[in-house]
Amino acid sequence: MQHVGTALVFSGIGIIVFLLAFFIMIKVTPFSIRKEIEQDHNTSLAILIGAVILGLAHIVAAAISG
């Protein structure tokens, strides 16, 4: 049970770090990411944001696993 508790704590910390980094990325961009993707159908921006999300998730996972 100790391993399950540790995994839950590290998962929670990883999700918080991921969300914090994602919100910083949204605030730093000089335009609305949501408007560009939803209204203007900017596919390249959607692919770029997806790649950034995957990169952040990979970094958080590597930091948690040690």
PDB file of N, CA, C and O in Angstrom:
ATOM      1  N   MET A   1       0.814  -1.207   0.000  1.00  0.00           N
ATOM      2  CA  MET A   1       0.000   0.000   0.000  1.00  0.00           C
ATOM      3  C   MET A   1       0.854   1.265   0.000  1.00  0.00           C
ATOM      4  O   MET A   1       0.413   2.319  -0.459  1.00  0.00           O
ATOM      5  N   GLN A   2       2.073   1.154   0.515  1.00  0.00           N
ATOM      6  CA  GLN A   2       2.926   2.330   0.549  1.00  0.00           C
ATOM      7  C   GLN A   2       3.274   2.781  -0.873  1.00  0.00           C
ATOM      8  O   GLN A   2       3.351   3.980  -1.141  1.00  0.00           O
ATOM      9  N   HIS A   3       3.481   1.831  -1.778  1.00  0.00           N
ATOM     10  CA  HIS A   3       3.829   2.181  -3.158  1.00  0.00           C
ATOM     11  C   HIS A   3       2.659   2.869  -3.857  1.00  0.00           C
ATOM     12  O   HIS A   3       2.862   3.776  -4.664  1.00  0.00           O
ATOM     13  N   VAL A   4       1.453   2.444  -3.552  1.00  0.00           N
ATOM     14  CA  VAL A   4       0.274   3.073  -4.156  1.00  0.00           C
ATOM     15  C   VAL A   4       0.151   4.513  -3.679  1.00  0.00           C
ATOM     16  O   VAL A   4      -0.120   5.412  -4.475  1.00  0.00           O
ATOM     17  N   GLY A   5       0.349   4.734  -2.388  1.00  0.00           N
ATOM     18  CA  GLY A   5       0.294   6.097  -1.852  1.00  0.00           C
ATOM     19  C   GLY A   5       1.356   6.991  -2.446  1.00  0.00           C
ATOM     20  O   GLY A   5       1.088   8.143  -2.785  1.00  0.00           O
ATOM     21  N   THR A   6       2.567   6.465  -2.574  1.00  0.00           N
ATOM     22  CA  THR A   6       3.655   7.232  -3.172  1.00  0.00           C
ATOM     23  C   THR A   6       3.355   7.558  -4.630  1.00  0.00           C
ATOM     24  O   THR A   6       3.607   8.672  -5.088  1.00  0.00           O
ATOM     25  N   ALA A   7       2.819   6.587  -5.353  1.00  0.00           N
ATOM     26  CA  ALA A   7       2.477   6.817  -6.760  1.00  0.00           C
ATOM     27  C   ALA A   7       1.397   7.890  -6.890  1.00  0.00           C
ATOM     28  O   ALA A   7       1.462   8.725  -7.792  1.00  0.00           O
ATOM     29  N   LEU A   8       0.418   7.876  -6.009  1.00  0.00           N
ATOM     30  CA  LEU A   8      -0.640   8.895  -6.051  1.00  0.00           C
ATOM     31  C   LEU A   8      -0.099  10.286  -5.743  1.00  0.00           C
ATOM     32  O   LEU A   8      -0.491  11.262  -6.384  1.00  0.00           O
ATOM     33  N   VAL A   9       0.798  10.382  -4.764  1.00  0.00           N
ATOM     34  CA  VAL A   9       1.388  11.683  -4.431  1.00  0.00           C
ATOM     35  C   VAL A   9       2.208  12.216  -5.605  1.00  0.00           C
ATOM     36  O   VAL A   9       2.069  13.379  -5.983  1.00  0.00           O
ATOM     37  N   PHE A  10       3.057  11.372  -6.177  1.00  0.00           N
ATOM     38  CA  PHE A  10       3.865  11.816  -7.308  1.00  0.00           C
ATOM     39  C   PHE A  10       3.003  12.144  -8.530  1.00  0.00           C
ATOM     40  O   PHE A  10       3.326  13.060  -9.286  1.00  0.00           O
ATOM     41  N   SER A  11       1.925  11.411  -8.724  1.00  0.00           N
ATOM     42  CA  SER A  11       1.018  11.712  -9.836  1.00  0.00           C
ATOM     43  C   SER A  11       0.362  13.069  -9.634  1.00  0.00           C
ATOM     44  O   SER A  11       0.250  13.856 -10.574  1.00  0.00           O
ATOM     45  N   GLY A  12      -0.066  13.340  -8.423  1.00  0.00           N
ATOM     46  CA  GLY A  12      -0.677  14.643  -8.124  1.00  0.00           C
ATOM     47  C   GLY A  12       0.298  15.783  -8.333  1.00  0.00           C
ATOM     48  O   GLY A  12      -0.054  16.808  -8.917  1.00  0.00           O
ATOM     49  N   ILE A  13       1.524  15.610  -7.858  1.00  0.00           N
ATOM     50  CA  ILE A  13       2.542  16.649  -8.048  1.00  0.00           C
ATOM     51  C   ILE A  13       2.837  16.832  -9.535  1.00  0.00           C
ATOM     52  O   ILE A  13       2.991  17.960 -10.003  1.00  0.00           O
ATOM     53  N   GLY A  14       2.915  15.732 -10.275  1.00  0.00           N
ATOM     54  CA  GLY A  14       3.177  15.816 -11.718  1.00  0.00           C
ATOM     55  C   GLY A  14       2.078  16.541 -12.462  1.00  0.00           C
ATOM     56  O   GLY A  14       2.352  17.340 -13.357  1.00  0.00           O
ATOM     57  N   ILE A  15       0.831  16.269 -12.100  1.00  0.00           N
ATOM     58  CA  ILE A  15      -0.292  16.945 -12.756  1.00  0.00           C
ATOM     59  C   ILE A  15      -0.281  18.429 -12.439  1.00  0.00           C
ATOM     60  O   ILE A  15      -0.549  19.249 -13.316  1.00  0.00           O
ATOM     61  N   ILE A  16       0.025  18.786 -11.198  1.00  0.00           N
ATOM     62  CA  ILE A  16       0.079  20.198 -10.821  1.00  0.00           C
ATOM     63  C   ILE A  16       1.181  20.920 -11.581  1.00  0.00           C
ATOM     64  O   ILE A  16       0.967  22.025 -12.078  1.00  0.00           O
ATOM     65  N   VAL A  17       2.354  20.311 -11.677  1.00  0.00           N
ATOM     66  CA  VAL A  17       3.472  20.923 -12.415  1.00  0.00           C
ATOM     67  C   VAL A  17       3.119  21.055 -13.891  1.00  0.00           C
ATOM     68  O   VAL A  17       3.410  22.077 -14.512  1.00  0.00           O
ATOM     69  N   PHE A  18       2.497  20.032 -14.448  1.00  0.00           N
ATOM     70  CA  PHE A  18       2.103  20.073 -15.853  1.00  0.00           C
ATOM     71  C   PHE A  18       1.101  21.196 -16.108  1.00  0.00           C
ATOM     72  O   PHE A  18       1.256  21.960 -17.061  1.00  0.00           O
ATOM     73  N   LEU A  19       0.075  21.302 -15.264  1.00  0.00           N
ATOM     74  CA  LEU A  19      -0.925  22.350 -15.440  1.00  0.00           C
ATOM     75  C   LEU A  19      -0.321  23.743 -15.269  1.00  0.00           C
ATOM     76  O   LEU A  19      -0.670  24.663 -16.009  1.00  0.00           O
ATOM     77  N   LEU A  20       0.573  23.904 -14.309  1.00  0.00           N
ATOM     78  CA  LEU A  20       1.232  25.184 -14.107  1.00  0.00           C
ATOM     79  C   LEU A  20       2.030  25.586 -15.344  1.00  0.00           C
ATOM     80  O   LEU A  20       1.947  26.730 -15.791  1.00  0.00           O
ATOM     81  N   ALA A  21       2.794  24.665 -15.893  1.00  0.00           N
ATOM     82  CA  ALA A  21       3.574  24.956 -17.097  1.00  0.00           C
ATOM     83  C   ALA A  21       2.668  25.267 -18.286  1.00  0.00           C
ATOM     84  O   ALA A  21       2.981  26.137 -19.099  1.00  0.00           O
ATOM     85  N   PHE A  22       1.549  24.557 -18.385  1.00  0.00           N
ATOM     86  CA  PHE A  22       0.628  24.802 -19.494  1.00  0.00           C
ATOM     87  C   PHE A  22      -0.013  26.181 -19.379  1.00  0.00           C
ATOM     88  O   PHE A  22      -0.139  26.887 -20.379  1.00  0.00           O
ATOM     89  N   PHE A  23      -0.423  26.575 -18.168  1.00  0.00           N
ATOM     90  CA  PHE A  23      -1.028  27.896 -17.998  1.00  0.00           C
ATOM     91  C   PHE A  23      -0.012  29.009 -18.211  1.00  0.00           C
ATOM     92  O   PHE A  23      -0.373  30.077 -18.704  1.00  0.00           O
ATOM     93  N   ILE A  24       1.236  28.789 -17.856  1.00  0.00           N
ATOM     94  CA  ILE A  24       2.281  29.778 -18.139  1.00  0.00           C
ATOM     95  C   ILE A  24       2.453  29.928 -19.644  1.00  0.00           C
ATOM     96  O   ILE A  24       2.613  31.041 -20.144  1.00  0.00           O
ATOM     97  N   MET A  25       2.420  28.807 -20.371  1.00  0.00           N
ATOM     98  CA  MET A  25       2.542  28.858 -21.827  1.00  0.00           C
ATOM     99  C   MET A  25       1.382  29.650 -22.442  1.00  0.00           C
ATOM    100  O   MET A  25       1.584  30.420 -23.381  1.00  0.00           O
ATOM    101  N   ILE A  26       0.180  29.462 -21.919  1.00  0.00           N
ATOM    102  CA  ILE A  26      -0.980  30.194 -22.435  1.00  0.00           C
ATOM    103  C   ILE A  26      -0.835  31.692 -22.169  1.00  0.00           C
ATOM    104  O   ILE A  26      -1.152  32.507 -23.035  1.00  0.00           O
ATOM    105  N   LYS A  27      -0.360  32.056 -20.981  1.00  0.00           N
ATOM    106  CA  LYS A  27      -0.218  33.470 -20.625  1.00  0.00           C
ATOM    107  C   LYS A  27       0.909  34.159 -21.385  1.00  0.00           C
ATOM    108  O   LYS A  27       0.842  35.365 -21.623  1.00  0.00           O
ATOM    109  N   VAL A  28       1.935  33.418 -21.768  1.00  0.00           N
ATOM    110  CA  VAL A  28       3.092  34.007 -22.440  1.00  0.00           C
ATOM    111  C   VAL A  28       2.797  34.325 -23.903  1.00  0.00           C
ATOM    112  O   VAL A  28       3.347  35.280 -24.450  1.00  0.00           O
ATOM    113  N   THR A  29       1.944  33.544 -24.535  1.00  0.00           N
ATOM    114  CA  THR A  29       1.670  33.773 -25.955  1.00  0.00           C
ATOM    115  C   THR A  29       0.925  35.093 -26.145  1.00  0.00           C
ATOM    116  O   THR A  29       0.025  35.414 -25.369  1.00  0.00           O
ATOM    117  N   PRO A  30       1.294  35.857 -27.173  1.00  0.00           N
ATOM    118  CA  PRO A  30       0.670  37.169 -27.371  1.00  0.00           C
ATOM    119  C   PRO A  30      -0.713  37.095 -28.044  1.00  0.00           C
ATOM    120  O   PRO A  30      -1.324  38.133 -28.298  1.00  0.00           O
ATOM    121  N   PHE A  31      -1.200  35.912 -28.327  1.00  0.00           N
ATOM    122  CA  PHE A  31      -2.495  35.751 -28.981  1.00  0.00           C
ATOM    123  C   PHE A  31      -3.294  34.690 -28.245  1.00  0.00           C
ATOM    124  O   PHE A  31      -2.763  33.982 -27.390  1.00  0.00           O
ATOM    125  N   SER A  32      -4.564  34.586 -28.578  1.00  0.00           N
ATOM    126  CA  SER A  32      -5.433  33.598 -27.945  1.00  0.00           C
ATOM    127  C   SER A  32      -5.266  32.257 -28.654  1.00  0.00           C
ATOM    128  O   SER A  32      -5.605  32.117 -29.829  1.00  0.00           O
ATOM    129  N   ILE A  33      -4.746  31.286 -27.933  1.00  0.00           N
ATOM    130  CA  ILE A  33      -4.550  29.957 -28.514  1.00  0.00           C
ATOM    131  C   ILE A  33      -5.898  29.342 -28.858  1.00  0.00           C
ATOM    132  O   ILE A  33      -6.056  28.730 -29.914  1.00  0.00           O
ATOM    133  N   ARG A  34      -6.863  29.506 -27.970  1.00  0.00           N
ATOM    134  CA  ARG A  34      -8.200  28.935 -28.200  1.00  0.00           C
ATOM    135  C   ARG A  34      -8.839  29.515 -29.470  1.00  0.00           C
ATOM    136  O   ARG A  34      -9.404  28.773 -30.273  1.00  0.00           O
ATOM    137  N   LYS A  35      -8.748  30.857 -29.653  1.00  0.00           N
ATOM    138  CA  LYS A  35      -9.336  31.485 -30.840  1.00  0.00           C
ATOM    139  C   LYS A  35      -8.643  31.004 -32.105  1.00  0.00           C
ATOM    140  O   LYS A  35      -9.299  30.707 -33.104  1.00  0.00           O
ATOM    141  N   GLU A  36      -7.321  30.926 -32.065  1.00  0.00           N
ATOM    142  CA  GLU A  36      -6.570  30.505 -33.248  1.00  0.00           C
ATOM    143  C   GLU A  36      -6.933  29.080 -33.668  1.00  0.00           C
ATOM    144  O   GLU A  36      -7.061  28.795 -34.859  1.00  0.00           O
ATOM    145  N   ILE A  37      -7.098  28.187 -32.689  1.00  0.00           N
ATOM    146  CA  ILE A  37      -7.365  26.791 -33.030  1.00  0.00           C
ATOM    147  C   ILE A  37      -8.838  26.571 -33.361  1.00  0.00           C
ATOM    148  O   ILE A  37      -9.154  25.922 -34.358  1.00  0.00           O
ATOM    149  N   GLU A  38      -9.747  27.106 -32.535  1.00  0.00           N
ATOM    150  CA  GLU A  38     -11.171  26.832 -32.721  1.00  0.00           C
ATOM    151  C   GLU A  38     -11.797  27.640 -33.858  1.00  0.00           C
ATOM    152  O   GLU A  38     -12.504  27.087 -34.701  1.00  0.00           O
ATOM    153  N   GLN A  39     -11.536  28.943 -33.880  1.00  0.00           N
ATOM    154  CA  GLN A  39     -12.222  29.784 -34.873  1.00  0.00           C
ATOM    155  C   GLN A  39     -11.460  29.881 -36.186  1.00  0.00           C
ATOM    156  O   GLN A  39     -12.058  29.812 -37.260  1.00  0.00           O
ATOM    157  N   ASP A  40     -10.155  30.039 -36.106  1.00  0.00           N
ATOM    158  CA  ASP A  40      -9.360  30.215 -37.320  1.00  0.00           C
ATOM    159  C   ASP A  40      -8.863  28.902 -37.908  1.00  0.00           C
ATOM    160  O   ASP A  40      -8.278  28.897 -38.991  1.00  0.00           O
ATOM    161  N   HIS A  41      -9.085  27.783 -37.210  1.00  0.00           N
ATOM    162  CA  HIS A  41      -8.689  26.442 -37.662  1.00  0.00           C
ATOM    163  C   HIS A  41      -7.205  26.378 -38.020  1.00  0.00           C
ATOM    164  O   HIS A  41      -6.822  25.880 -39.079  1.00  0.00           O
ATOM    165  N   ASN A  42      -6.383  26.894 -37.110  1.00  0.00           N
ATOM    166  CA  ASN A  42      -4.941  26.905 -37.304  1.00  0.00           C
ATOM    167  C   ASN A  42      -4.378  25.530 -36.910  1.00  0.00           C
ATOM    168  O   ASN A  42      -4.054  25.290 -35.747  1.00  0.00           O
ATOM    169  N   THR A  43      -4.270  24.649 -37.883  1.00  0.00           N
ATOM    170  CA  THR A  43      -3.836  23.276 -37.635  1.00  0.00           C
ATOM    171  C   THR A  43      -2.388  23.207 -37.172  1.00  0.00           C
ATOM    172  O   THR A  43      -2.050  22.388 -36.317  1.00  0.00           O
ATOM    173  N   SER A  44      -1.539  24.047 -37.720  1.00  0.00           N
ATOM    174  CA  SER A  44      -0.132  24.006 -37.326  1.00  0.00           C
ATOM    175  C   SER A  44       0.049  24.393 -35.860  1.00  0.00           C
ATOM    176  O   SER A  44       0.895  23.825 -35.170  1.00  0.00           O
ATOM    177  N   LEU A  45      -0.737  25.352 -35.382  1.00  0.00           N
ATOM    178  CA  LEU A  45      -0.672  25.718 -33.976  1.00  0.00           C
ATOM    179  C   LEU A  45      -1.179  24.583 -33.095  1.00  0.00           C
ATOM    180  O   LEU A  45      -0.624  24.336 -32.025  1.00  0.00           O
ATOM    181  N   ALA A  46      -2.213  23.901 -33.528  1.00  0.00           N
ATOM    182  CA  ALA A  46      -2.735  22.765 -32.765  1.00  0.00           C
ATOM    183  C   ALA A  46      -1.696  21.654 -32.665  1.00  0.00           C
ATOM    184  O   ALA A  46      -1.550  21.039 -31.609  1.00  0.00           O
ATOM    185  N   ILE A  47      -0.981  21.394 -33.742  1.00  0.00           N
ATOM    186  CA  ILE A  47       0.067  20.381 -33.728  1.00  0.00           C
ATOM    187  C   ILE A  47       1.206  20.823 -32.808  1.00  0.00           C
ATOM    188  O   ILE A  47       1.741  20.010 -32.055  1.00  0.00           O
ATOM    189  N   LEU A  48       1.577  22.098 -32.862  1.00  0.00           N
ATOM    190  CA  LEU A  48       2.637  22.611 -32.008  1.00  0.00           C
ATOM    191  C   LEU A  48       2.258  22.528 -30.533  1.00  0.00           C
ATOM    192  O   LEU A  48       3.078  22.117 -29.713  1.00  0.00           O
ATOM    193  N   ILE A  49       1.041  22.906 -30.184  1.00  0.00           N
ATOM    194  CA  ILE A  49       0.588  22.838 -28.790  1.00  0.00           C
ATOM    195  C   ILE A  49       0.532  21.380 -28.332  1.00  0.00           C
ATOM    196  O   ILE A  49       0.883  21.082 -27.191  1.00  0.00           O
ATOM    197  N   GLY A  50       0.103  20.484 -29.191  1.00  0.00           N
ATOM    198  CA  GLY A  50       0.093  19.064 -28.852  1.00  0.00           C
ATOM    199  C   GLY A  50       1.495  18.543 -28.590  1.00  0.00           C
ATOM    200  O   GLY A  50       1.705  17.757 -27.667  1.00  0.00           O
ATOM    201  N   ALA A  51       2.457  18.976 -29.397  1.00  0.00           N
ATOM    202  CA  ALA A  51       3.846  18.557 -29.191  1.00  0.00           C
ATOM    203  C   ALA A  51       4.402  19.109 -27.885  1.00  0.00           C
ATOM    204  O   ALA A  51       5.147  18.422 -27.186  1.00  0.00           O
ATOM    205  N   VAL A  52       4.046  20.341 -27.556  1.00  0.00           N
ATOM    206  CA  VAL A  52       4.495  20.928 -26.290  1.00  0.00           C
ATOM    207  C   VAL A  52       3.889  20.179 -25.113  1.00  0.00           C
ATOM    208  O   VAL A  52       4.576  19.920 -24.124  1.00  0.00           O
ATOM    209  N   ILE A  53       2.611  19.829 -25.208  1.00  0.00           N
ATOM    210  CA  ILE A  53       1.949  19.074 -24.147  1.00  0.00           C
ATOM    211  C   ILE A  53       2.628  17.715 -23.957  1.00  0.00           C
ATOM    212  O   ILE A  53       2.895  17.306 -22.827  1.00  0.00           O
ATOM    213  N   LEU A  54       2.904  17.027 -25.045  1.00  0.00           N
ATOM    214  CA  LEU A  54       3.595  15.734 -24.940  1.00  0.00           C
ATOM    215  C   LEU A  54       5.000  15.894 -24.363  1.00  0.00           C
ATOM    216  O   LEU A  54       5.434  15.062 -23.566  1.00  0.00           O
ATOM    217  N   GLY A  55       5.704  16.934 -24.748  1.00  0.00           N
ATOM    218  CA  GLY A  55       7.028  17.187 -24.204  1.00  0.00           C
ATOM    219  C   GLY A  55       6.994  17.470 -22.711  1.00  0.00           C
ATOM    220  O   GLY A  55       7.814  16.947 -21.956  1.00  0.00           O
ATOM    221  N   LEU A  56       6.047  18.297 -22.286  1.00  0.00           N
ATOM    222  CA  LEU A  56       5.906  18.579 -20.860  1.00  0.00           C
ATOM    223  C   LEU A  56       5.562  17.315 -20.078  1.00  0.00           C
ATOM    224  O   LEU A  56       6.108  17.078 -19.001  1.00  0.00           O
ATOM    225  N   ALA A  57       4.662  16.510 -20.619  1.00  0.00           N
ATOM    226  CA  ALA A  57       4.272  15.276 -19.941  1.00  0.00           C
ATOM    227  C   ALA A  57       5.468  14.329 -19.837  1.00  0.00           C
ATOM    228  O   ALA A  57       5.642  13.662 -18.818  1.00  0.00           O
ATOM    229  N   HIS A  58       6.280  14.268 -20.866  1.00  0.00           N
ATOM    230  CA  HIS A  58       7.462  13.404 -20.847  1.00  0.00           C
ATOM    231  C   HIS A  58       8.469  13.868 -19.805  1.00  0.00           C
ATOM    232  O   HIS A  58       9.050  13.047 -19.095  1.00  0.00           O
ATOM    233  N   ILE A  59       8.679  15.169 -19.708  1.00  0.00           N
ATOM    234  CA  ILE A  59       9.609  15.710 -18.725  1.00  0.00           C
ATOM    235  C   ILE A  59       9.121  15.454 -17.305  1.00  0.00           C
ATOM    236  O   ILE A  59       9.900  15.058 -16.437  1.00  0.00           O
ATOM    237  N   VAL A  60       7.835  15.679 -17.071  1.00  0.00           N
ATOM    238  CA  VAL A  60       7.267  15.434 -15.739  1.00  0.00           C
ATOM    239  C   VAL A  60       7.368  13.954 -15.384  1.00  0.00           C
ATOM    240  O   VAL A  60       7.713  13.611 -14.253  1.00  0.00           O
ATOM    241  N   ALA A  61       7.072  13.079 -16.334  1.00  0.00           N
ATOM    242  CA  ALA A  61       7.141  11.641 -16.074  1.00  0.00           C
ATOM    243  C   ALA A  61       8.573  11.207 -15.771  1.00  0.00           C
ATOM    244  O   ALA A  61       8.799  10.381 -14.887  1.00  0.00           O
ATOM    245  N   ALA A  62       9.536  11.759 -16.500  1.00  0.00           N
ATOM    246  CA  ALA A  62      10.931  11.405 -16.254  1.00  0.00           C
ATOM    247  C   ALA A  62      11.394  11.921 -14.895  1.00  0.00           C
ATOM    248  O   ALA A  62      12.164  11.252 -14.206  1.00  0.00           O
ATOM    249  N   ALA A  63      10.931  13.097 -14.514  1.00  0.00           N
ATOM    250  CA  ALA A  63      11.317  13.646 -13.208  1.00  0.00           C
ATOM    251  C   ALA A  63      10.722  12.829 -12.070  1.00  0.00           C
ATOM    252  O   ALA A  63      11.361  12.653 -11.032  1.00  0.00           O
ATOM    253  N   ILE A  64       9.517  12.336 -12.256  1.00  0.00           N
ATOM    254  CA  ILE A  64       8.866  11.543 -11.208  1.00  0.00           C
ATOM    255  C   ILE A  64       9.514  10.180 -11.087  1.00  0.00           C
ATOM    256  O   ILE A  64       9.743   9.700  -9.977  1.00  0.00           O
ATOM    257  N   SER A  65       9.813   9.548 -12.211  1.00  0.00           N
ATOM    258  CA  SER A  65      10.350   8.186 -12.161  1.00  0.00           C
ATOM    259  C   SER A  65      11.809   8.150 -11.704  1.00  0.00           C
ATOM    260  O   SER A  65      12.309   7.109 -11.277  1.00  0.00           O
ATOM    261  N   GLY A  66      12.470   9.270 -11.795  1.00  0.00           N
ATOM    262  CA  GLY A  66      13.841   9.330 -11.278  1.00  0.00           C
ATOM    263  C   GLY A  66      14.812   9.084 -12.296  1.00  0.00           C
ATOM    264  O   GLY A  66      16.012   9.099 -12.021  1.00  0.00           O
TER     265      GLY A  66
END
